[in-house]
């Protein structure tokens, strides 16, 4: 046993020495320098490859160009590479020292040509940098992250001298005013999308002097995410191209188009909760009656108190006039916006395409107000040659707006939110009999101490029972041919076709308003169907010589 132990003690040191020598034999050292200057190359890559060109080990040279690499295979291939030098691959063949001279890699260029194209205005062919008229261009890249429903809402707060008026109800639309309100004619700007003027539906009873934005509807049925930029033309010089239609300013809307590259899909889904902020403090029923009595006493002294504010329990409508109703809160609800947007774009050397689909659902913060809109757009560009380009645009939109009946007493348009701030708070929403039992009907007296029931109506009843809906369909197609005859001469031919139809449905049931049986508002119903078509052709020749150039 002792003999075996002695033999083991002798073998272990010998094995350790042999392993140490083998390890020292796999270490590769060397220096990498420039072939011409013999200066050290700092940071040169030194890589060990196997027979299949796979990287096994690697290191870099130090400030003196020296390196040390632990090589796994003495017969491996060592690669040397550095930016600006020709790479080398050298078989090791068992060597432990390998110095390398790298040859610099240079290219002599005869000339460098930088080609760029000045962006010109698509209508006037004038370079953007040379335009001196009063106009503002807004990049709509931020619209993807906004909750704007229309192009008008997307412009809010972005252009000086541009006023945006809106009621806030879904689909109620906005009114855009450039350079202030005009006293003659309409005061909305001309809308041009991709070079095509748009039609805006305006109610026949629209009063431009009072600037009521309810009759304008949505500015244009286009998804804000489809808009690339909007040019606001403010002065007469910039809008002169559009004649008298541009007297109140022009909005030039440019949509996205396809770009050269692989097909790209983009999807965006948004859900936004809308909460109405607290309204101004209002009197409750008790405070309102108390101030009414003080006013009557101060102005008339002793008088006969109207039974509606006398708090007489024997009065047959005592329970209908002894409430504490918050009318503003009664017609207010939490709203939301649900929007889904998908677009695809791409193109090659000749053909480029852009297509999008947008679904927008908007529930308003006022009861019985909502908007559902579906839009789709396709833009195609085809380069026949370097001089001829053909473009085609198609868009379709369907909008369904749900709203409340709007009263028009004495030429003053009054909706349920207007009435919520005027309705007496001591009046009840629901009707009670003389014993205080609910009848299940809304309280809509024909006449009260405030006035007629058709003028001071129950806003909750009108909001829950009436209808004021609009269903709009819009189709737009356009074809554009551009022919660059010379560098200074270009011809453009445009043909566009617009079709729009609107269906409106208004209904006011008898139990939503206090009116006698002879009043026309009892079960008032009104339905319209209208359509409009527009065919536009435009031929333009752009002449832009470079004066002073030879």
C-alpha positions as CSV (number, residue, x, y, z in Angstrom):
1,X,0.0,0.0,0.0
2,X,2.8,2.4,0.8
3,X,4.4,1.6,-2.6
4,X,1.2,2.6,-4.4
5,X,1.1,5.9,-2.5
6,X,4.7,6.7,-3.4
7,X,4.0,6.1,-7.1
8,X,1.0,8.3,-7.0
9,X,2.9,11.1,-5.4
10,X,5.5,10.9,-8.2
11,X,3.0,10.9,-11.0
12,X,0.9,13.9,-9.9
13,X,3.7,16.5,-10.3
14,X,4.7,15.1,-13.6
15,X,1.1,15.4,-14.9
16,X,0.8,18.9,-13.6
17,X,4.1,19.9,-15.4
18,X,2.9,18.3,-18.7
19,X,-0.5,20.1,-18.5
20,X,1.3,23.5,-17.8
21,X,3.6,23.0,-20.8
22,X,0.6,22.1,-23.0
23,X,-1.2,25.2,-21.8
24,X,1.7,27.5,-22.5
25,X,2.1,26.0,-25.9
26,X,-1.5,27.1,-26.9
27,X,-0.8,30.8,-26.1
28,X,-0.3,32.9,-29.3
29,X,1.5,36.2,-29.1
30,X,2.4,38.8,-31.6
31,X,2.2,42.4,-32.8
32,X,0.1,44.1,-35.5
33,X,1.5,47.2,-37.3
34,X,0.8,49.3,-40.4
35,X,2.6,47.9,-43.5
36,X,3.9,51.3,-44.6
37,X,4.5,53.3,-41.5
38,X,5.2,50.4,-39.1
39,X,3.0,52.1,-36.5
40,X,1.1,50.0,-34.0
41,X,-2.6,49.4,-34.8
42,X,-4.6,49.9,-31.7
43,X,-7.8,47.8,-31.2
44,X,-7.2,45.4,-34.1
45,X,-9.5,42.4,-34.0
46,X,-7.6,39.0,-33.6
47,X,-10.0,36.1,-34.1
48,X,-9.5,32.3,-34.0
49,X,-11.7,30.5,-36.6
50,X,-12.3,26.8,-36.9
51,X,-12.5,24.9,-40.3
52,X,-16.2,26.0,-40.7
53,X,-15.3,29.7,-40.2
54,X,-17.0,29.8,-36.8
55,X,-15.5,32.2,-34.2
56,X,-13.8,30.3,-31.3
57,X,-11.8,32.9,-29.4
58,X,-10.9,36.5,-29.9
59,X,-9.1,39.5,-28.6
60,X,-7.9,43.0,-29.6
61,X,-4.4,44.6,-29.7
62,X,-3.3,47.0,-27.0
63,X,-1.9,50.5,-27.3
64,X,1.4,49.1,-28.5
65,X,-0.2,46.8,-31.1
66,X,0.6,43.7,-29.0
67,X,-1.9,40.9,-28.4
68,X,-2.1,37.6,-26.5
69,X,-4.6,34.9,-27.6
70,X,-5.3,31.5,-25.9
71,X,-5.7,29.3,-29.0
72,X,-7.8,26.1,-28.7
73,X,-6.4,24.5,-31.8
74,X,-2.8,24.9,-32.9
75,X,-3.8,24.4,-36.5
76,X,-6.6,26.9,-36.5
77,X,-6.9,30.0,-38.8
78,X,-6.3,33.4,-37.2
79,X,-8.0,36.5,-38.7
80,X,-6.9,40.1,-38.4
81,X,-9.2,43.0,-39.3
82,X,-9.5,46.7,-38.6
83,X,-11.4,49.6,-40.1
84,X,-9.5,51.1,-43.1
85,X,-7.3,48.0,-43.6
86,X,-7.5,44.9,-45.7
87,X,-8.4,41.9,-43.5
88,X,-6.1,38.9,-43.4
89,X,-6.6,35.2,-42.5
90,X,-3.4,33.3,-41.7
91,X,-3.2,29.5,-40.8
92,X,-1.4,29.1,-37.5
93,X,0.4,25.8,-38.2
94,X,1.5,25.4,-34.6
95,X,3.2,28.7,-34.3
96,X,3.2,30.6,-31.0
97,X,4.3,34.0,-32.3
98,X,2.7,35.7,-35.2
99,X,3.5,39.3,-36.2
100,X,1.3,40.8,-38.9
101,X,1.6,43.9,-41.2
102,X,-1.8,45.2,-42.4
103,X,-2.2,47.0,-45.7
104,X,-4.3,50.1,-45.7
105,X,-7.4,50.1,-47.8
106,X,-8.2,53.3,-49.6
107,X,-10.5,54.3,-52.5
108,X,-9.9,57.3,-54.8
109,X,-13.2,58.9,-55.8
110,X,-13.2,61.0,-59.0
111,X,-16.3,63.0,-58.0
112,X,-19.2,62.9,-55.5
113,X,-22.7,63.9,-56.8
114,X,-25.4,64.8,-54.3
115,X,-28.9,64.9,-55.9
116,X,-31.8,66.6,-54.1
117,X,-35.2,67.8,-55.1
118,X,-36.7,71.0,-53.9
119,X,-40.3,70.5,-52.5
120,X,-42.6,72.7,-54.5
121,X,-46.2,73.6,-53.8
122,X,-48.4,71.1,-55.7
123,X,-50.8,73.8,-56.9
124,X,-48.5,76.8,-57.8
125,X,-45.2,74.9,-58.5
126,X,-43.4,77.4,-56.3
127,X,-40.7,76.2,-53.9
128,X,-41.9,76.2,-50.3
129,X,-38.9,78.4,-49.3
130,X,-39.9,81.0,-51.9
131,X,-43.5,81.4,-50.8
132,X,-44.1,84.9,-49.2
133,X,-47.9,84.9,-48.7
134,X,-49.5,84.5,-45.3
135,X,-49.8,80.7,-44.8
136,X,-49.1,78.3,-42.0
137,X,-48.3,74.6,-42.5
138,X,-49.1,72.2,-39.7
139,X,-47.5,68.7,-39.5
140,X,-50.2,66.3,-38.3
141,X,-47.9,63.6,-37.1
142,X,-49.2,64.2,-33.5
143,X,-52.8,63.4,-34.7
144,X,-52.0,59.7,-34.2
145,X,-51.8,60.2,-30.5
146,X,-54.7,62.7,-30.1
147,X,-58.4,62.2,-29.6
148,X,-59.4,64.6,-32.3
149,X,-62.5,63.5,-34.2
150,X,-62.1,65.8,-37.2
151,X,-59.6,67.9,-39.0
152,X,-61.1,71.0,-37.3
153,X,-60.5,69.6,-33.8
154,X,-56.9,68.6,-34.7
155,X,-56.2,72.3,-35.6
156,X,-57.3,73.7,-32.2
157,X,-54.6,75.8,-30.6
158,X,-52.1,75.4,-33.4
159,X,-52.6,78.4,-35.7
160,X,-52.8,82.0,-34.7
161,X,-55.8,83.8,-35.9
162,X,-57.7,80.6,-36.4
163,X,-60.9,80.2,-34.3
164,X,-62.5,76.8,-33.7
165,X,-66.1,76.8,-32.5
166,X,-67.7,73.7,-31.3
167,X,-70.6,72.6,-29.0
168,X,-68.7,69.4,-27.8
169,X,-71.5,67.0,-28.7
170,X,-70.4,64.0,-30.9
171,X,-70.8,64.8,-34.6
172,X,-72.0,68.4,-33.9
173,X,-69.1,69.6,-36.0
174,X,-66.9,72.6,-35.7
175,X,-66.8,76.0,-37.3
176,X,-63.5,77.3,-38.5
177,X,-63.1,81.0,-38.8
178,X,-60.0,82.6,-40.4
179,X,-59.2,86.3,-39.8
180,X,-62.4,86.8,-37.8
181,X,-66.1,86.5,-38.4
182,X,-67.4,88.0,-41.7
183,X,-70.7,90.0,-41.9
184,X,-71.5,89.0,-45.5
185,X,-71.9,85.6,-46.9
186,X,-70.8,82.4,-45.1
187,X,-67.7,82.5,-42.8
188,X,-66.3,79.1,-43.3
189,X,-63.1,78.4,-45.3
190,X,-62.8,76.4,-48.4
191,X,-61.7,72.8,-47.7
192,X,-59.4,71.2,-50.3
193,X,-58.2,67.6,-49.9
194,X,-55.4,66.5,-52.2
195,X,-56.3,69.3,-54.6
196,X,-60.0,68.6,-54.7
197,X,-62.4,71.2,-53.2
198,X,-65.0,69.7,-50.8
199,X,-68.6,70.3,-50.3
200,X,-69.9,71.2,-46.8
201,X,-73.5,70.6,-45.9
202,X,-75.0,73.7,-44.4
203,X,-78.5,73.9,-43.0
204,X,-81.0,76.1,-44.9
205,X,-81.8,77.9,-41.6
206,X,-78.2,78.7,-40.8
207,X,-77.7,82.2,-39.4
208,X,-74.2,83.3,-40.2
209,X,-74.6,86.4,-38.1
210,X,-75.0,84.4,-34.9
211,X,-72.3,81.9,-35.9
212,X,-74.2,78.8,-34.8
213,X,-71.9,75.9,-35.5
214,X,-74.6,73.2,-35.0
215,X,-75.6,73.4,-38.7
216,X,-72.2,72.9,-40.2
217,X,-71.8,69.2,-39.1
218,X,-68.4,67.6,-39.3
219,X,-66.0,69.6,-41.3
220,X,-65.0,66.8,-43.6
221,X,-65.4,63.1,-43.0
222,X,-61.8,62.1,-42.9
223,X,-59.8,60.3,-40.2
224,X,-57.2,62.6,-38.6
225,X,-54.6,59.8,-38.8
226,X,-54.8,60.0,-42.7
227,X,-53.8,63.6,-42.7
228,X,-50.1,64.3,-43.4
229,X,-50.3,68.1,-43.2
230,X,-52.7,71.1,-43.3
231,X,-51.9,74.4,-44.9
232,X,-53.9,77.4,-43.7
233,X,-54.0,80.1,-46.3
234,X,-54.9,83.4,-44.6
235,X,-54.5,86.3,-47.1
236,X,-56.0,87.0,-50.4
237,X,-52.7,86.4,-52.3
238,X,-52.4,82.8,-51.2
239,X,-56.1,82.0,-51.7
240,X,-56.4,83.8,-55.1
241,X,-56.1,80.5,-57.0
242,X,-59.5,79.5,-55.6
243,X,-61.3,82.7,-56.5
244,X,-64.3,83.9,-54.5
245,X,-64.7,80.5,-52.8
246,X,-61.5,81.2,-50.9
247,X,-62.6,84.6,-49.7
248,X,-62.8,83.3,-46.1
249,X,-59.5,81.4,-46.2
250,X,-58.5,78.0,-47.5
251,X,-57.5,74.8,-45.8
252,X,-55.3,72.6,-47.9
253,X,-55.3,69.1,-46.5
254,X,-52.7,66.6,-47.8
255,X,-53.2,62.9,-47.0
256,X,-50.5,60.3,-46.6
257,X,-49.3,58.4,-49.7
258,X,-47.3,55.3,-50.3
259,X,-43.5,55.2,-50.0
260,X,-40.9,53.0,-51.6
261,X,-40.1,50.0,-49.4
262,X,-41.6,46.8,-48.0
263,X,-45.3,46.5,-47.2
264,X,-45.9,48.0,-43.8
265,X,-48.9,47.5,-41.6
266,X,-49.7,49.9,-38.8
267,X,-52.5,49.4,-36.3
268,X,-53.7,51.7,-33.5
269,X,-56.5,51.2,-31.0
270,X,-57.6,53.8,-28.5
271,X,-60.2,54.0,-25.8
272,X,-60.8,57.3,-24.1
273,X,-63.1,58.0,-21.2
274,X,-64.7,61.5,-21.2
275,X,-66.0,63.0,-18.0
276,X,-67.9,66.3,-17.9
277,X,-66.1,68.8,-15.6
278,X,-68.1,70.2,-12.7
279,X,-70.6,72.8,-13.8
280,X,-71.1,76.3,-12.3
281,X,-72.9,76.1,-8.9
282,X,-76.6,76.2,-9.3
283,X,-79.5,76.8,-6.8
284,X,-81.4,73.9,-5.5
285,X,-85.2,73.9,-5.4
286,X,-85.5,75.5,-1.9
287,X,-83.0,78.2,-2.6
288,X,-84.6,79.0,-5.9
289,X,-88.1,79.4,-4.4
290,X,-86.8,81.5,-1.5
291,X,-85.2,84.0,-3.9
292,X,-88.3,84.0,-6.1
293,X,-90.5,85.0,-3.1
294,X,-88.0,87.7,-2.0
295,X,-88.0,89.1,-5.5
296,X,-91.8,89.2,-5.6
297,X,-92.2,90.7,-2.2
298,X,-89.5,93.4,-2.8
299,X,-91.1,94.5,-6.1
300,X,-94.9,94.1,-5.3
301,X,-95.2,94.0,-1.5
302,X,-98.2,91.9,-0.5
303,X,-99.4,89.8,-3.4
304,X,-101.0,86.5,-4.2
305,X,-98.2,83.9,-4.4
306,X,-98.3,81.5,-7.4
307,X,-99.3,78.0,-6.3
308,X,-96.1,76.5,-7.9
309,X,-93.9,78.3,-5.4
310,X,-96.3,78.6,-2.4
311,X,-95.5,75.2,-0.9
312,X,-99.2,74.5,-0.4
313,X,-99.6,70.7,0.4
314,X,-103.2,71.0,-0.8
315,X,-102.1,72.1,-4.2
316,X,-102.8,69.3,-6.7
317,X,-99.2,69.6,-8.2
318,X,-97.5,70.1,-4.8
319,X,-95.2,67.1,-5.3
320,X,-94.3,68.2,-8.8
321,X,-93.2,71.6,-7.6
322,X,-91.4,70.7,-4.4
323,X,-88.4,68.9,-5.7
324,X,-84.7,69.7,-5.6
325,X,-83.7,68.8,-9.2
326,X,-80.2,69.2,-10.6
327,X,-81.1,69.4,-14.2
328,X,-77.5,69.7,-15.4
329,X,-76.5,66.5,-13.6
330,X,-79.7,64.7,-14.8
331,X,-78.7,65.2,-18.5
332,X,-75.0,64.4,-18.0
333,X,-73.4,61.1,-18.4
334,X,-69.8,59.7,-18.8
335,X,-68.8,59.4,-22.4
336,X,-66.1,57.4,-24.2
337,X,-64.3,57.3,-27.6
338,X,-63.4,53.9,-29.1
339,X,-61.3,54.2,-32.2
340,X,-59.7,51.4,-34.3
341,X,-57.3,52.4,-37.1
342,X,-55.4,50.2,-39.6
343,X,-53.2,51.3,-42.5
344,X,-51.0,49.6,-45.0
345,X,-48.4,51.3,-47.2
346,X,-45.5,50.5,-49.4
347,X,-44.4,50.4,-53.0
348,X,-41.7,49.7,-55.5
349,X,-39.8,51.6,-58.2
350,X,-43.0,52.5,-60.2
351,X,-46.1,51.8,-58.0
352,X,-46.7,53.1,-54.5
353,X,-49.9,52.6,-52.4
354,X,-51.5,53.6,-49.2
355,X,-54.8,52.3,-47.7
356,X,-56.5,52.8,-44.4
357,X,-59.6,51.8,-42.5
358,X,-60.9,53.7,-39.5
359,X,-63.8,52.9,-37.1
360,X,-64.8,55.6,-34.7
361,X,-67.4,55.4,-31.9
362,X,-68.1,58.4,-29.7
363,X,-70.6,58.5,-26.9
364,X,-71.2,62.0,-25.7
365,X,-71.4,63.4,-22.2
366,X,-75.0,64.6,-22.9
367,X,-77.7,61.9,-22.9
368,X,-78.8,60.5,-26.2
369,X,-75.7,61.9,-28.1
370,X,-73.4,59.7,-30.0
371,X,-71.4,59.4,-33.3
372,X,-70.5,56.3,-35.2
373,X,-68.2,56.8,-38.2
374,X,-66.5,54.4,-40.7
375,X,-64.0,55.7,-43.2
376,X,-61.7,54.1,-45.7
377,X,-59.1,55.6,-48.1
378,X,-56.9,54.3,-50.9
379,X,-54.2,56.4,-52.6
380,X,-52.3,55.0,-55.6
381,X,-49.3,56.5,-57.5
382,X,-47.8,55.0,-60.7
383,X,-44.7,56.4,-62.4
384,X,-45.2,55.6,-66.1
385,X,-41.8,57.2,-66.8
386,X,-39.5,59.9,-65.4
387,X,-41.8,62.5,-66.9
388,X,-45.3,61.0,-66.5
389,X,-47.0,60.1,-63.2
390,X,-50.5,58.9,-62.6
391,X,-52.3,59.2,-59.3
392,X,-55.7,57.8,-58.2
393,X,-57.5,58.6,-54.9
394,X,-60.6,57.0,-53.4
395,X,-62.4,57.5,-50.1
396,X,-65.6,56.5,-48.5
397,X,-67.2,57.5,-45.2
398,X,-70.4,56.7,-43.4
399,X,-71.4,58.7,-40.3
400,X,-74.4,58.1,-38.1
401,X,-75.0,61.0,-35.6
402,X,-77.5,60.6,-32.8
403,X,-78.8,63.7,-31.1
404,X,-81.7,65.4,-29.3
405,X,-84.4,67.5,-30.8
406,X,-83.5,71.2,-30.9
407,X,-86.2,73.8,-30.3
408,X,-86.3,77.0,-32.2
409,X,-88.6,79.4,-30.3
410,X,-88.6,82.9,-31.7
411,X,-85.5,82.1,-33.8
412,X,-83.4,81.1,-30.9
413,X,-82.1,77.5,-31.0
414,X,-82.3,75.8,-27.6
415,X,-81.0,72.3,-26.9
416,X,-81.5,70.3,-23.7
417,X,-78.2,71.5,-22.2
418,X,-79.2,75.1,-22.7
419,X,-82.5,74.4,-21.0
420,X,-80.9,72.5,-18.1
421,X,-79.4,75.9,-17.0
422,X,-82.7,77.7,-17.2
423,X,-85.2,75.1,-15.9
424,X,-86.6,75.8,-12.4
425,X,-84.9,73.4,-10.0
426,X,-88.1,73.0,-7.8
427,X,-89.8,71.2,-10.7
428,X,-89.7,67.4,-10.7
429,X,-88.3,65.2,-13.6
430,X,-91.1,62.6,-13.1
431,X,-94.8,63.3,-12.6
432,X,-96.6,62.6,-9.3
433,X,-100.3,62.6,-8.5
434,X,-101.9,64.6,-5.7
435,X,-101.0,61.8,-3.2
436,X,-97.3,61.8,-4.1
437,X,-97.4,58.6,-6.1
438,X,-95.4,58.5,-9.3
439,X,-97.4,58.1,-12.5
440,X,-94.5,56.7,-14.6
441,X,-94.7,59.7,-17.0
442,X,-92.3,62.7,-17.3
443,X,-93.6,65.9,-15.8
444,X,-94.3,68.2,-18.8
445,X,-97.0,70.8,-17.9
446,X,-98.5,72.8,-20.8
447,X,-98.0,76.0,-18.8
448,X,-96.1,76.9,-15.6
449,X,-95.2,80.1,-13.8
450,X,-91.9,80.1,-15.9
451,X,-93.8,80.1,-19.2
452,X,-95.1,77.9,-21.9
453,X,-94.3,74.2,-21.8
454,X,-92.8,74.3,-25.3
455,X,-90.4,77.1,-24.3
456,X,-89.5,75.8,-20.9
457,X,-89.5,72.1,-21.6
458,X,-88.4,69.1,-19.6
459,X,-84.8,68.5,-20.8
460,X,-84.6,64.9,-19.5
461,X,-87.8,64.0,-21.2
462,X,-86.7,65.5,-24.5
463,X,-83.3,63.8,-24.2
464,X,-84.7,60.4,-23.5
465,X,-87.6,60.4,-25.9
466,X,-86.8,62.6,-28.9
467,X,-84.7,61.9,-31.9
468,X,-82.5,64.0,-34.1
469,X,-80.4,61.6,-36.2
470,X,-78.4,62.1,-39.3
471,X,-77.0,59.4,-41.6
472,X,-74.3,60.7,-44.1
473,X,-72.5,58.8,-46.9
474,X,-69.7,60.4,-48.8
475,X,-67.8,59.0,-51.8
476,X,-64.8,60.8,-53.4
477,X,-62.7,59.7,-56.3
478,X,-60.1,61.6,-58.2
479,X,-57.6,61.0,-60.9
480,X,-54.5,63.1,-61.5
481,X,-52.1,63.1,-64.4
482,X,-48.7,64.9,-64.1
483,X,-46.6,65.4,-67.2
484,X,-43.2,67.1,-66.9
485,X,-42.7,68.5,-70.4
486,X,-39.5,70.4,-69.4
487,X,-37.8,71.1,-66.1
488,X,-39.6,74.5,-66.2
489,X,-42.9,73.4,-67.7
490,X,-45.4,70.9,-66.2
491,X,-48.9,70.0,-67.2
492,X,-51.5,68.6,-64.7
493,X,-54.9,67.2,-65.5
494,X,-57.4,66.5,-62.6
495,X,-60.8,64.8,-62.8
496,X,-62.7,64.2,-59.6
497,X,-66.2,63.0,-58.7
498,X,-67.9,63.6,-55.4
499,X,-71.2,62.0,-54.2
500,X,-72.9,62.6,-50.9
501,X,-76.2,61.8,-49.4
502,X,-77.9,62.6,-46.1
503,X,-80.9,61.2,-44.4
504,X,-82.2,63.1,-41.4
505,X,-84.9,61.9,-38.9
506,X,-86.4,64.1,-36.2
507,X,-89.2,63.0,-33.9
508,X,-90.7,64.7,-30.8
509,X,-93.4,62.5,-29.0
510,X,-96.3,64.1,-27.3
511,X,-95.2,63.0,-23.8
512,X,-91.8,64.7,-24.2
513,X,-93.1,68.3,-24.2
514,X,-95.9,70.2,-22.7
515,X,-98.1,71.3,-25.6
516,X,-101.9,71.3,-26.1
517,X,-103.4,69.0,-28.7
518,X,-103.6,71.7,-31.4
519,X,-99.8,72.5,-31.2
520,X,-97.8,71.3,-34.1
521,X,-95.1,69.9,-31.7
522,X,-97.4,67.1,-30.6
523,X,-95.8,64.0,-32.1
524,X,-93.8,66.2,-34.4
525,X,-92.0,64.1,-37.1
526,X,-89.7,65.3,-39.9
527,X,-87.7,63.3,-42.3
528,X,-85.5,64.4,-45.3
529,X,-83.4,62.7,-47.9
530,X,-81.0,64.7,-50.0
531,X,-78.1,63.9,-52.3
532,X,-75.5,65.9,-54.1
533,X,-73.0,65.2,-56.8
534,X,-70.1,67.2,-58.1
535,X,-67.9,66.6,-61.2
536,X,-64.8,68.6,-61.4
537,X,-62.2,68.8,-64.1
538,X,-59.1,71.1,-64.0
539,X,-56.3,71.5,-66.4
540,X,-53.2,73.5,-65.3
541,X,-50.0,74.4,-67.0
542,X,-47.2,75.4,-64.7
543,X,-44.6,77.7,-66.2
544,X,-41.6,78.4,-63.9
545,X,-38.6,79.5,-65.8
546,X,-35.3,80.1,-64.0
547,X,-34.7,83.7,-64.8
548,X,-31.1,84.8,-65.0
549,X,-29.8,81.3,-65.6
550,X,-28.0,80.3,-68.7
